[in-house]
C-alpha cells in the first residue's frame, strides 16, 4: 500500500491506519527523519502533531511515539546547536 503523504484536512480511519503503518515500518533514525521531512513538506500540520494526537487517542504505543518524538526532537536540537555555534 502506498501512503499519500498529503493528509490535508481530511484524516479518516483509513489514512490514520496507513500513517501508523508507515510509522511502524521506519525504524532507523535516517528513515524516520526522511519520512518526517517528506510528510511535513506536503501537509498542513507537522508529523509531530499527528504523533501526539495518535498518542492521546491511544492509536499508537507509547514506545513507538517516544522513539519517533525523541528522534525528531534530537534532530531539531542538533540543528539548533549547530546554528548557535555558527553565530558565536
DALIN-V411604 format. One record per helix or strand. SS is the DSSP state (helix for helix, strand for strand). FROM is the first residue (numbers start at 1). TO is the last residue. If there is no record, write none. Layout:
SS FROM TO
SS FROM TO
//
This chain:
helix 13 25
helix 29 42
helix 47 56
helix 62 87
//
